Amino acid sequence: MEELSDITEKWCYFFKHAKETTLDGYNKIIGEDLIIKRAYEALDQFNWSEDELITYEQELKRIWDNKAVEDYKLERAKAEGKAEGKAKVKLKVKLKVKLKA
């Protein structure tokens, strides 16, 4: 099957053949259109078993938790860096004051 030429044709194909096409089939026909790919993935989730859905949700939670930990570490490192910078500036000011005295 030839590749669809514009976004309208791609969406029409998506709606017409959504139930009978696999993700690989979509990639061959539609190409790498990220929005349509996400639409297919969302539609595909409606056919998941309860176990598949639970596994997916657990994986999402793990990813979000890891991201939160990384964000926290980054913010903490920034705060520590700022504190060290301020301490160095204060030390330099004290040294300059002592040298002038």
C-alpha positions as a LaTeX table, in Angstrom:
\begin{tabular}{lrrr}
\hline
Residue & $x$ (\AA) & $y$ (\AA) & $z$ (\AA) \\
\hline
Met1 & 0.00 & 0.00 & 0.00 \\
Glu2 & 1.40 & 3.40 & $-0.90$ \\
Glu3 & 2.09 & 5.90 & 1.82 \\
Leu4 & $-0.66$ & 8.40 & 2.48 \\
Ser5 & 0.19 & 11.85 & 1.18 \\
Asp6 & $-1.31$ & 14.33 & 3.64 \\
Ile7 & $-2.50$ & 14.53 & 7.21 \\
Thr8 & $-6.19$ & 14.38 & 6.25 \\
Glu9 & $-5.69$ & 11.07 & 4.44 \\
Lys10 & $-3.72$ & 9.75 & 7.41 \\
Trp11 & $-6.49$ & 10.62 & 9.88 \\
Cys12 & $-9.16$ & 9.15 & 7.58 \\
Tyr13 & $-7.17$ & 5.93 & 7.38 \\
Phe14 & $-6.74$ & 5.91 & 11.15 \\
Phe15 & $-10.47$ & 6.21 & 11.82 \\
Lys16 & $-11.46$ & 3.73 & 9.13 \\
His17 & $-8.93$ & 1.00 & 9.99 \\
Ala18 & $-8.19$ & 1.56 & 13.68 \\
Lys19 & $-9.46$ & $-1.81$ & 14.91 \\
Glu20 & $-7.74$ & $-3.93$ & 12.28 \\
Thr21 & $-4.29$ & $-2.36$ & 12.05 \\
Thr22 & $-1.31$ & $-2.98$ & 14.32 \\
Leu23 & 1.15 & $-0.28$ & 15.35 \\
Asp24 & 3.69 & $-1.70$ & 12.90 \\
Gly25 & 1.08 & $-1.51$ & 10.17 \\
Tyr26 & 0.44 & 2.12 & 11.01 \\
Asn27 & 4.13 & 2.92 & 10.93 \\
Lys28 & 4.43 & 1.46 & 7.42 \\
Ile29 & 1.34 & 3.20 & 6.08 \\
Ile30 & 1.18 & 6.49 & 7.96 \\
Gly31 & 4.87 & 7.02 & 8.66 \\
Glu32 & 6.18 & 8.49 & 11.87 \\
Asp33 & 3.38 & 10.97 & 12.58 \\
Leu34 & 3.69 & 11.26 & 16.37 \\
Ile35 & 0.16 & 12.53 & 16.99 \\
Ile36 & $-1.51$ & 9.71 & 15.07 \\
Lys37 & 0.83 & 7.20 & 16.72 \\
Arg38 & $-0.24$ & 8.48 & 20.16 \\
Ala39 & $-3.89$ & 8.30 & 19.10 \\
Tyr40 & $-3.40$ & 4.66 & 18.08 \\
Glu41 & $-1.66$ & 3.85 & 21.37 \\
Ala42 & $-4.49$ & 5.48 & 23.34 \\
Leu43 & $-7.08$ & 3.55 & 21.35 \\
Asp44 & $-5.11$ & 0.33 & 21.79 \\
Gln45 & $-5.24$ & 0.73 & 25.59 \\
Phe46 & $-8.99$ & 0.14 & 25.53 \\
Asn47 & $-8.28$ & $-3.46$ & 24.50 \\
Trp48 & $-5.79$ & $-4.16$ & 27.29 \\
Ser49 & $-6.52$ & $-6.72$ & 29.96 \\
Glu50 & $-6.72$ & $-5.60$ & 33.57 \\
Asp51 & $-3.24$ & $-7.03$ & 34.22 \\
Glu52 & $-1.77$ & $-5.14$ & 31.25 \\
Leu53 & $-3.37$ & $-1.91$ & 32.43 \\
Ile54 & $-2.07$ & $-2.38$ & 35.99 \\
Thr55 & 1.43 & $-3.11$ & 34.67 \\
Tyr56 & 1.30 & 0.00 & 32.48 \\
Glu57 & 0.13 & 2.19 & 35.36 \\
Gln58 & 2.84 & 0.80 & 37.64 \\
Glu59 & 5.49 & 1.56 & 35.03 \\
Leu60 & 4.17 & 5.12 & 34.60 \\
Lys61 & 4.27 & 5.61 & 38.38 \\
Arg62 & 7.84 & 4.30 & 38.50 \\
Ile63 & 8.89 & 6.70 & 35.74 \\
Trp64 & 7.18 & 9.66 & 37.45 \\
Asp65 & 8.70 & 8.75 & 40.82 \\
Asn66 & 12.18 & 8.55 & 39.29 \\
Lys67 & 11.66 & 11.91 & 37.58 \\
Ala68 & 10.55 & 13.46 & 40.88 \\
Val69 & 13.67 & 12.11 & 42.62 \\
Glu70 & 15.92 & 13.47 & 39.87 \\
Asp71 & 14.18 & 16.87 & 39.97 \\
Tyr72 & 14.60 & 16.98 & 43.76 \\
Lys73 & 18.30 & 16.11 & 43.50 \\
Leu74 & 18.81 & 18.80 & 40.87 \\
Glu75 & 17.06 & 21.47 & 42.94 \\
Arg76 & 19.03 & 20.45 & 46.02 \\
Ala77 & 22.32 & 20.60 & 44.09 \\
Lys78 & 21.43 & 24.05 & 42.76 \\
Ala79 & 20.64 & 25.29 & 46.28 \\
Glu80 & 23.90 & 23.86 & 47.61 \\
Gly81 & 25.82 & 25.49 & 44.77 \\
Lys82 & 24.23 & 28.86 & 45.47 \\
Ala83 & 25.00 & 28.53 & 49.18 \\
Glu84 & 28.64 & 27.66 & 48.43 \\
Gly85 & 28.88 & 30.61 & 46.06 \\
Lys86 & 27.51 & 33.01 & 48.66 \\
Ala87 & 29.89 & 31.62 & 51.29 \\
Lys88 & 32.86 & 32.16 & 48.95 \\
Val89 & 31.79 & 35.74 & 48.26 \\
Lys90 & 31.48 & 36.45 & 51.99 \\
Leu91 & 34.92 & 34.95 & 52.59 \\
Lys92 & 36.46 & 37.09 & 49.84 \\
Val93 & 34.83 & 40.21 & 51.28 \\
Lys94 & 36.17 & 39.39 & 54.75 \\
Leu95 & 39.66 & 38.82 & 53.35 \\
Lys96 & 39.58 & 42.14 & 51.49 \\
Val97 & 38.43 & 43.93 & 54.64 \\
Lys98 & 41.26 & 42.33 & 56.65 \\
Leu99 & 43.83 & 43.22 & 54.01 \\
Lys100 & 42.69 & 46.85 & 53.99 \\
Ala101 & 42.86 & 47.08 & 57.77 \\
\hline
\end{tabular}
